[in-house]
Amino acid sequence: MEIIRLIGDFAKALGSAPDLSHIGQPIVTILSQYTRLPEAALWIQDGENAQYHFLASHGYSDLSGLASALPVDHPLVVGISRTPHLLFSDEPSSSPAAAAMTTVRAAMCLGLRSKGRLLGFCTLGPQSRDARLDEESLAIVDTIAHIAGNSLDHHVAQDDLRRSSTLLRRTDRLRSLEIMAGGFAHEIRNPLTSIKTFVQLAPQRQQDPVFIKEFSKLALADIQRIEGLLHEILDYAGYMTPRPTEVDLNELVGSCLGFISSSAAHRGIELQTHLSPQLPPLSLDRQQIKQVLLNLLLNALEAMPNGNGLIRIHTRLLSQTGRPSWVQMQVEDQGCGIAPDHLEHIFDPFFSTKHSNSASEGAGLGLTTAHQIVREHGGTLTVESRVGEGSTFSVNFPVPDTSPTVSAARE
């Protein structure tokens, strides 16, 4: 009964571990306790670097003899890969694996597998003549290894998913930066013109105090405008970690429209805003929500390849039981629309209804990323569309309970 309780507690500890970094210690601790070998060390697979990296240890007073990483062709890794269960340091004594175990003072080495893959291994020591286990003990150790291997598999898959999500966001941010770069060039043209005019006229009008004063103020304001735009685009491009702050959604809409207005005007597409003046501030990651809105605006532009259309951006409060509980942002276009059989897949990774080879068409990641970002903010992203009439994307964000109702509308 004691061993059943021990294994049950072990499985519970692994099941409640939040991530990969928290499962190593329970594994080395239980294996050390059950085999009665005071020293245990765990290495797990690092698929990106084709090696096994050190994760946890138990009972060592000095870790200097334990390598931080072992390549896949290391004798210890090769040895345990070829052994279905335990590898002992004295069998055979002349093998490279046994010599490697002697280096780390290990009496035995246990592989942690899932679906035939060696996800990790644990060395146990120090070396001892009575380190052998009977058949019942071997079966129990094998059960522990099986549980540990399944847990490793789960957490490795979660880590891979997180890395894939980060890659999706980074790829899509690069696409959004194309829009921002074009808008940035358009936005700085006017302030640069005024600064250039001031510099050209200054030598001739240097004795005119009114001119110097007024144009100096104008040039300084334009320089600050350019600095703000630079900060905005560099901040957007340079970070990935979420940073929720108090955000005025109307102000953010106005900021994004500044970056696409030039492209819209070039295509003959009109931008209209209908922004509620009573929006409460929201707790959002400004740059991530900007990424969402830029994606929706870019999709709206691409839905009207021939131009001469209209894009409407709405913000409003949605009430529930007499009080505002959601803020809604909508992007509505008059484009080609989305076929009904495509709507259910519109947020799937790499799904796209576009067949052009143009680099600007993207890889079908924008809506996937946008959907994930909105969901992580506790919101929803939905779409309604009719072929030949256009599409409306609706983003709903929850209102914080303590938010004051102040917001500046931009029309």
C-alpha positions in Angstrom: 0.0 0.0 0.0 2.9 2.4 0.7 4.2 2.1 -2.8 0.8 2.7 -4.3 0.4 5.9 -2.2 4.0 7.0 -3.2 3.2 6.5 -6.9 -0.1 8.2 -6.5 1.4 11.3 -4.9 4.1 11.3 -7.6 1.6 11.2 -10.4 -0.4 14.0 -8.7 2.7 16.1 -8.3 3.5 15.8 -12.0 -0.1 16.4 -13.0 -0.2 19.7 -11.1 3.2 21.0 -12.4 2.6 24.2 -14.4 5.5 23.7 -16.8 8.5 21.6 -17.8 10.8 23.3 -15.3 8.7 22.0 -12.3 8.6 18.3 -13.1 12.3 17.5 -12.7 12.5 17.6 -9.0 9.7 15.2 -8.2 11.2 12.7 -10.7 14.7 12.7 -9.2 13.4 12.7 -5.7 11.1 9.6 -6.0 13.7 7.6 -7.9 16.3 8.4 -5.3 14.0 7.4 -2.5 12.8 4.2 -4.1 16.1 2.9 -5.3 17.8 4.0 -2.1 20.6 5.7 -4.1 21.1 9.2 -2.6 22.3 10.9 -5.8 20.0 11.4 -8.8 20.3 13.7 -11.9 18.0 14.2 -14.8 18.6 15.3 -18.4 15.8 15.9 -20.9 15.7 16.2 -24.7 16.2 19.6 -26.3 15.0 19.0 -29.8 16.1 22.5 -31.1 19.8 21.8 -30.3 20.0 18.0 -30.8 21.1 17.3 -27.2 19.9 16.5 -23.7 20.1 19.3 -21.2 20.4 19.1 -17.4 17.1 19.7 -15.6 17.3 18.7 -12.0 19.3 16.9 -9.3 18.9 15.3 -5.9 21.4 14.6 -3.2 24.5 16.1 -4.9 26.8 18.3 -2.7 28.7 19.4 -5.8 27.2 19.6 -9.3 30.5 20.5 -11.1 30.9 16.9 -12.3 27.5 17.0 -14.1 27.4 18.3 -17.7 24.9 21.0 -18.5 24.2 19.3 -21.8 25.0 16.0 -23.5 24.9 15.5 -27.3 22.8 12.7 -28.8 26.0 10.8 -29.7 27.3 10.8 -26.1 28.1 7.3 -24.9 25.6 7.6 -22.1 22.8 8.7 -24.4 23.6 6.0 -26.9 23.8 3.3 -24.2 20.4 4.1 -22.6 18.9 4.5 -26.1 19.8 0.9 -26.8 18.6 -0.5 -23.5 14.8 -1.0 -22.9 14.9 -0.4 -19.2 17.8 0.2 -16.8 21.5 0.5 -17.7 23.9 -0.6 -15.0 27.5 0.6 -14.7 29.0 -2.9 -14.5 27.2 -4.4 -17.5 29.3 -4.7 -19.6 32.1 -3.1 -17.7 34.1 -2.3 -20.8 31.4 -0.5 -22.7 31.6 3.3 -23.4 28.3 3.8 -21.6 29.6 2.1 -18.5 32.7 4.3 -18.6 30.5 7.4 -19.0 28.5 6.3 -16.0 31.6 6.0 -13.9 32.5 9.6 -14.8 29.2 10.8 -13.3 29.5 8.3 -10.4 26.2 6.6 -11.5 25.3 3.0 -10.5 22.4 2.9 -12.9 20.7 4.9 -15.7 17.0 4.9 -16.3 15.5 6.0 -19.7 12.2 8.1 -19.7 10.3 7.3 -22.9 7.0 8.0 -24.5 5.8 6.5 -27.8 9.2 5.0 -28.3 11.1 8.3 -28.0 13.8 8.8 -25.4 12.7 12.1 -23.9 15.1 12.0 -21.0 17.1 9.9 -18.6 18.0 9.8 -15.0 21.3 8.7 -13.5 21.3 7.2 -9.9 24.3 6.7 -7.7 26.9 6.6 -6.3 28.2 3.3 -7.6 27.6 0.4 -5.2 27.9 -3.4 -5.3 24.3 -3.8 -4.1 22.6 -1.4 -6.6 20.8 -4.2 -8.4 17.0 -4.4 -8.1 14.8 -7.5 -7.9 12.0 -8.1 -10.5 9.3 -6.4 -8.4 11.4 -3.3 -7.8 12.3 -3.2 -11.5 8.5 -3.3 -12.3 7.9 -0.4 -9.9 10.8 1.7 -11.3 9.5 1.0 -14.8 6.0 2.3 -13.7 7.6 5.4 -12.3 9.6 5.9 -15.6 6.4 5.4 -17.6 4.5 8.1 -15.7 7.5 10.5 -15.9 7.9 9.8 -19.6 4.2 10.6 -20.3 4.4 13.8 -18.2 7.6 14.8 -20.1 5.8 14.2 -23.4 2.9 16.4 -22.4 5.1 19.3 -21.2 7.4 19.1 -24.2 4.3 19.3 -26.5 3.1 22.4 -24.5 6.5 24.0 -24.9 6.5 23.3 -28.6 3.0 24.8 -28.8 4.1 28.0 -27.0 7.1 28.3 -29.3 4.9 27.8 -32.4 2.5 30.5 -31.0 5.4 32.9 -30.6 6.6 32.2 -34.1 3.1 32.8 -35.5 3.0 36.2 -33.8 6.4 37.2 -34.8 5.7 36.2 -38.5 2.5 38.1 -38.5 4.1 41.2 -36.8 6.5 41.4 -39.7 3.6 41.5 -42.1 1.9 44.2 -40.1 5.1 46.2 -40.0 4.9 46.4 -43.8 1.7 48.4 -43.3 3.2 50.5 -40.6 6.3 51.3 -42.6 4.2 52.6 -45.5 2.0 54.6 -43.2 5.1 55.9 -41.4 6.6 57.3 -44.7 3.3 59.0 -45.4 3.0 60.5 -41.8 6.4 62.0 -41.7 6.2 63.7 -45.1 4.3 66.8 -43.9 6.4 67.5 -40.8 9.6 67.0 -42.8 8.4 69.5 -45.3 7.8 72.1 -42.6 11.1 71.5 -41.0 12.9 71.7 -44.4 11.0 75.0 -45.1 12.1 76.5 -41.8 15.8 75.5 -42.3 15.8 77.0 -45.8 14.2 80.3 -44.7 16.0 80.7 -41.4 19.2 82.4 -42.9 17.1 85.0 -44.6 14.7 85.6 -41.7 17.0 85.3 -38.8 16.3 88.9 -37.8 12.6 88.4 -37.8 11.7 87.4 -34.2 8.1 86.5 -35.0 9.2 84.1 -37.8 11.9 82.5 -35.6 9.5 82.1 -32.7 6.6 80.7 -34.6 8.5 78.4 -36.9 10.7 77.2 -34.1 7.6 76.0 -32.2 6.2 74.4 -35.4 9.5 72.6 -36.2 9.8 71.4 -32.6 6.3 70.0 -32.6 6.9 68.3 -36.0 10.2 66.7 -34.6 8.3 65.5 -31.6 5.7 64.0 -33.9 8.3 62.1 -35.9 9.9 60.9 -32.6 6.6 59.6 -31.5 6.1 57.7 -34.7 9.6 56.2 -34.4 8.9 55.2 -30.9 5.6 53.6 -31.9 7.0 51.5 -34.7 10.2 50.5 -32.8 8.1 49.5 -29.7 5.8 47.5 -31.9 8.6 45.6 -33.7 10.9 45.0 -30.7 9.0 43.1 -28.0 6.9 40.0 -27.5 6.1 39.8 -23.8 2.5 40.9 -23.0 2.3 44.2 -21.1 -1.3 45.1 -20.2 -1.9 48.7 -19.5 -4.9 51.1 -19.4 -5.8 51.7 -23.1 -8.2 54.1 -24.7 -9.5 52.0 -27.6 -10.6 55.1 -29.6 -7.2 56.6 -29.4 -5.7 53.2 -30.5 -8.0 53.1 -33.5 -6.9 56.6 -34.5 -3.3 55.6 -34.3 -3.8 52.5 -36.5 -5.7 54.5 -39.1 -2.8 56.9 -39.5 -0.7 54.0 -40.7 -3.0 52.7 -43.4 -4.7 56.0 -44.5 -2.1 56.5 -47.3 -2.6 52.9 -48.7 -6.4 53.3 -48.5 -6.3 56.7 -50.3 -4.1 55.3 -53.0 -6.7 52.5 -53.7 -9.6 54.9 -53.6 -11.0 53.4 -50.4 -12.7 55.6 -47.9 -12.2 55.2 -44.1 -15.1 56.1 -41.9 -15.1 56.0 -38.1 -18.1 55.8 -35.7 -16.5 55.9 -32.3 -18.5 56.1 -29.1 -17.4 59.0 -26.9 -18.3 57.0 -23.7 -15.9 54.1 -23.8 -14.2 53.2 -20.5 -10.5 52.5 -20.5 -9.6 48.9 -21.0 -6.8 46.7 -19.5 -5.1 45.6 -22.8 -1.7 45.0 -24.2 -1.6 48.1 -26.5 0.8 46.6 -29.1 -0.9 43.3 -29.3 -4.3 44.9 -29.8 -2.8 47.2 -32.4 -1.6 44.0 -34.2 -5.2 42.7 -34.1 -6.6 45.9 -35.5 -3.9 46.3 -38.2 -4.6 42.7 -39.3 -8.4 43.4 -39.6 -7.8 46.6 -41.5 -5.3 45.0 -43.8 -7.8 42.2 -44.6 -10.4 44.7 -45.3 -8.2 46.5 -47.8 -7.3 43.2 -49.4 -11.0 42.3 -49.7 -11.4 45.2 -52.1 -8.6 44.7 -54.6 -10.2 47.0 -57.1 -10.6 49.8 -54.6 -13.4 52.4 -54.6 -15.0 51.0 -51.5 -15.7 51.9 -47.9 -14.3 50.6 -44.6 -16.1 51.5 -41.4 -14.7 51.2 -37.9 -17.1 51.2 -35.0 -16.6 51.3 -31.3 -19.5 51.0 -28.9 -20.6 49.8 -25.4 -22.6 46.6 -25.1 -24.8 46.6 -22.1 -25.9 43.6 -20.0 -28.6 43.8 -17.3 -28.5 47.6 -17.4 -24.8 48.2 -17.1 -21.9 48.2 -19.7 -20.0 44.9 -19.6 -18.3 44.8 -23.0 -16.6 47.2 -25.4 -17.1 46.2 -29.0 -14.8 47.2 -32.0 -16.0 46.4 -35.5 -14.2 46.6 -38.9 -16.7 46.5 -41.7 -15.7 46.3 -45.4 -17.6 46.3 -48.7 -15.4 43.6 -50.2 -15.8 40.3 -51.9 -17.0 38.5 -48.8 -16.3 35.0 -47.5 -17.9 31.9 -48.7 -20.1 30.1 -46.1 -18.0 26.9 -46.2 -14.8 29.0 -45.5 -16.2 30.9 -42.5 -15.8 28.0 -40.0 -12.1 27.8 -41.0 -11.3 31.5 -41.1 -9.3 31.4 -37.8 -7.4 28.2 -38.6 -3.6 28.5 -39.0 -2.5 28.8 -42.6 -6.0 28.9 -44.0 -6.4 31.5 -46.7 -8.9 32.1 -49.5 -6.2 34.0 -51.5 -4.4 32.3 -54.3 -2.1 35.1 -55.5 1.6 34.6 -55.3 2.1 38.2 -54.1 4.2 38.4 -51.0 1.7 40.9 -49.5 -0.9 38.1 -49.4 0.7 36.6 -46.2 0.6 33.0 -45.1 -2.8 32.7 -43.5 -1.5 33.6 -40.0 -3.0 37.0 -39.4 -6.5 36.0 -38.3 -5.2 33.0 -36.3 -2.9 35.3 -34.3 -5.6 37.9 -33.9 -8.1 35.4 -32.6 -5.6 34.0 -30.1 -4.6 37.5 -28.8 -8.2 38.5 -28.3 -9.0 35.3 -26.5 -6.0 35.7 -24.2 -7.5 39.1 -23.3 -10.7 37.5 -22.2 -12.5 38.7 -25.4 -14.1 37.2 -28.5 -13.5 37.7 -32.2 -16.3 36.8 -34.6 -17.1 37.4 -38.3 -20.2 37.8 -40.4 -19.9 37.8 -44.1 -21.9 37.6 -47.4 -20.3 36.9 -50.7 -20.3 39.9 -52.9 -21.4 42.3 -50.1 -18.6 42.3 -47.6 -17.5 41.2 -44.1 -17.8 42.5 -40.5 -15.3 41.4 -37.9 -16.4 42.1 -34.3 -14.0 42.2 -31.3 -15.5 42.3 -27.9 -13.4 43.1 -24.8 -14.6 42.8 -21.2 -14.9 46.1 -19.2 -12.9 46.1 -15.9 -15.3 46.5 -13.0 -13.6 49.7 -11.6 -13.2 51.5 -15.0 -14.3 55.2 -15.2 -16.3 56.1 -18.3 -14.1 58.6 -20.0 -12.8 58.4 -23.6 -12.1 60.8 -26.4 -13.8 60.0 -29.7 -12.0 60.6 -33.0 -14.1 61.2 -36.0 
